[in-house]
């Protein structure tokens, strides 16, 4: 019986270490499972921002005094910018709620009173809606207690989700900073472990980074375009905060199907209930034509093509419908952060198939 050679022993040791690595990775995942989604989102954001980090780091290294701290300073500046993007709209919204609680309560009461008399102010060409509306309003009054209880429970659930999302955002910012700071070190440590050829690993990482960045920057560009379009437009109407509504429009723009209608429909309804029918029609027509049609269907493609050419040199493009359904699936599965996780999972799948094809 032949004795085992040195190569046989090395192979056995390698298999053993691989199984130990799999078990240790599973245990680590189990240990940090509550933070897994936050870490994954932070990792994807770090991949999207890493090219900017490298450019900023090179600029900082040109100054002799900043050369040693260029990496951490660049990561800190980008993290600060991301924190402002994430938390500034939330801070403005909370400040608006806490600073003018009486005005908001009065606005809600005014809307409620306007709904009660809505059928009396219907234009002549839709008078056929008067009887159904009167019946609906009467049923709402009869079930007033149940409706209030439902709204209170809905608000409580919303506050719970909001606080949970804030906690996730804080963890994402922390993970994002360290992943950006130690990104190069982690790449140099982890890439040699992957049992693939060097060119395949580099191509896979490059494709994944480019696709994630293209999707992320396209979403950001659409959000900015939607927020500016509605914020500037609503500034011509009295009684509204254009900065706050612009931020809310930008964030609602990433929600599929309903999107910016979550903002402009209540505004148009408020104008209608106040008797400003022309303003309500004007806001509705502008919002549908500019944001729901022009920006969503034309400007989005322009931004996507520009970002794709700038980052990926026209390569590795994902179909817009694939991105749309990836966002829908991500929101349904992961909640708010599905807007990033959904396209990232699709990008990972497409990148893997391209690597196999090569």
N, C-alpha and C positions, 0 to 999 in steps of 0.2 A: 504493500500500500504506500503510494507516494506521500512524502511529507508535504504539508502546506508551504507554499513559497511565500516570500515576502509580499509579493503583489496580492496574493490571496488574502493575507492578513490585513493589508491596507484596504482592500475592497470590503472585507467584513467590518472593519472599524468604521469605514465611511458609511455603510448602511446603518450601522448602529448609531452613529452620530446624527444621521438624517432623521431617524425615528425619534431620537432624543430631541432634536430641533423641532419636529412636528408637535411632540407632546408639550414641550416648553412653550411653543407659540400658542397652542390651544389653551394652556393654563394662563398665560399672560392675557389672552383675549378674554377669558372668563373673569380674570381679576379686574380688568379695566373695562368690562362690558358696559357699565353705566356711562362711561365717557367715550364709547366707541364711535357713536354718531358725531359727537363734537370733534373728535380727533380726525375723523374721515373728512368732514367739511373743512377743517383747518388745513389738512393736507392738500385738498383740492385747491383751496384758495392760495396756499403757498406755491403750488405748481403754477397757478395762473399769474402770480405776482413775481415769480422768481426771475424772469428776464428783466423786469424793472429793478429788482434788487441788485442784479449783477451790474447793470448800467450805473446805478446810483453809487454802488460800492467802488467802481472804477473811477468815478468822478471824485469821490471823497479821498481816494488813495493818492490823487495828484497833489494833495496838500500834505506836507511832511508831518504836521502835528496830528493829523487825523488818520494817518496810514495804519497805525496799530489798532485803532478802534473803528475802522471803516465798516467792517462787517456788522458789528453790533449796532452801530449808529444808523446804518442803512436799514437794518431790520426794524429798529425802533421807530424811525421816521415813517416807514411804510405802514407799520402797525398802528401808529398814531393816526395816519390818514384813513386807514380802514375803520378804526374806532369812530372817527368823526362821521364817516359815511353811514355807519350802522346806528350809532346812538344819537346823533343830532336830530333826526326826524322824530325818534321816540321821545327825546327830551322836550322838543317843541310841542309835541302832542300832549304829553303829560302836563307840561306847564300851562297849556291852554285849558285843560280840564280843571286844574287846581286853581288857576288864577281867576277864572270867570265861571264858577260853578252856578251862580244864580242866573247868569245870562243863558247858559246852556239849558238849565231847567226850564226857563221861560220859553226858549226856542222849541223845546220838546212839547211843552204845553200848547204853544201856538200851532205847531204842526198837528197835534191831536185835535185842537179845536177846528182847524181848517179841514181836517178829514171829516169831522162830524157834519160840516156844512158843505162838503164837496159837491154833492148832487145839486145844490141850489145855484152853483156857479158854473155849471156845465154849458159850453157853447151850444148854440141851436142845432148844429150839425151832428151832435152826439147826444141828443136828448134821450135817445133810446137806452142809454146807460143809466138813466135816473132811477128807475124801479129796481134793477139789480143792485145798484150801489146803496139805495136806501135799505134794502133787505139785508145786505152784507153788514152795513153799519149797525142795524138793529141787532143782528146776531152777535156782533162784537160787544155791544153794550150788555146784552144778556149774559155773556160769558166773560165779563170784565175781570172777575177775580182769577179765573183760570189763565187768561191771557197775561195778566200781571205776574202771576206765579211762574209762568213759562219764561217770560222775559227776565225775571230776577234770576232764575236758574241758569238761563243762557248767559247772562252777564257774569255770574259767578264762575261758570265754566270758562268763559272767555278770559277773566282775570287770572284764573289758575293757569291756563295755557300761556298767557302773556308773561307771568312771573317765571314759569318754567322755561320759556323761550329766552328771557333775559339771562337766566342762569347759564343756559347753553351758549349764549352769545359771549358771556364773560370767559367761559372755558375755551371757546373757539379762538378768541383773541389771544389768550395765553398760549395755547398750542401753536397758533399761527406764528407768533413771535419766535418761539424756539425752533420751529421747523424751518423758518426762513433763515434764522441765524446759523443753524447747524446743517442746512440743506446739503452743502457740498460734502461735509464730513460724513453725513448719513449715506450719501450716494457712493462715496469711496469705500465705505464699510460694507454696504449691503449688496452692491452690484456684483462683486466677485463671488458671492455665495450662490447667486442664481446660476444653475447649470445650463447656460446657453452661451453661444458664441458671442464675442464682444460686440461685433457689429450689429447683431440682432438685438442685444440688450440696449445698446445706444439708440438704435432706430426705434425700438419700442418706447423707450422713455421720451424720446424726442416727439414721436407722434402723439403720445398721451398728453404731454405738456402742451403741445400746439393745439390739439383739439379742445382740451379743457379751457385754455386761454381764449380761443376763438368764441366758444359758447359763452363764457363768462363775460367777456368784454362786449359781445353783442347784446346780451341782456342788459348790461349797465348802460350802453348807448341808447337802447330803446327806452329804458327807464328815464334817462335824462331828457330825451326828446319829448316823451309824454308829459313829464313834469313841467318842463318849460312851456310847452304848447298850452297846457291848461292854466298854469299859474299866471302867465302873461295875459291870457285872454280874460280870466276872471278878475284881474286887477281893474278892468274898466267898469266893473259892477260894484256898487256900494254895499257895505255890510259883510264882506268876506275877507278872510286872511289869505292872500294869494300865495304867500310863502308856505303856510301850512297845507293848503289844498294842493299846491304843487308837489310837495313831498308825499302826501297821501296818494296823489295820482301816480307818481313815479313808482311807489311800492305796489300799488294795485295793478300796475301795468303787467307785472309778471304772473298774475293769476289768470290761467287760461279761461276761456269762454266768457266769464263776466268781466274781468279786467277792470278798466277805468270806469266802467258803468257804476261800480260801487261808489264812486265819488260824484260824477256829474249827474247821475239820475236823481239822487237826493237834492242836489243844488237846484236842478231844474224844477223838481217837485215843490221845493220851498218857494221859488219864484212864482210858480203857478198858484199856490195856496195864498200868496200875498196879493194876488190879483194882477201880477205882472206877466200876462200871458205871452206878450211879444218876447220878453226876456227869456221865458221858459222855452219857447220854440227856438229862439236863437241859440241858446246854450245847447239844446238837444241836437240841432242840426250841425252846429260847429263841432261838437264833441264826436258825433258819429262820423262826420266827413273827415275831420282832421285826424282824430286819434284812432277810432275803430277801423277806418278804411285806409287813409293815406299813410299814417305812421306804421300801422301794423302790417300793411301789405306792400308798401313801396319803400318807405324809409328803412324798415327793418332789413330788407334785402340789400339796400345800399350799404348800411352799416356792416352787415355780415360779410359782404364782398370786400369792403375796405379792410376790415379786421383780418379777414382770411388772407388777403394779399400782403398785408403788412407783417403779420406774424408768421404765417405758413407759406408765404411766397406762392399762394394760389393752390397749394397742395392740401390733401387730407380734409377736404370739405365734406360736411355732413349735410344731408338734405334738410331743408327747413321743416318739412312735415315730420321728419324723424325727431328733430329737436322739440317740436311742439308736443308730440305724444310722449316723449321722454319726460318733459316737464309735467304733463298731466299725470303720468304714472308715478313720478317722483312725489308730487303733492299728495296723491292718494295713499301712497305707501309710507312716506317719511314725514308728512306734514310740511311746514313752511320751508325747511331746508331741502325738500325734494326738488326745488328749483335748481339746486346745484348737484345733488346726488343723482337725480334721474339722468340728466345729460351725461354726467361723468360715467355712470355705469354703461350707458350706450356707447360712449366714446371708448371705454375700456374694451368692450366686446368687439367693436369695429377695429380697434388697434390690434387686438389679438388675432383676429381673422386676417388682417393685412400682414402681420408677421408670419402667420402660417402660410399664407400665399407666397410670400417671398422665399 
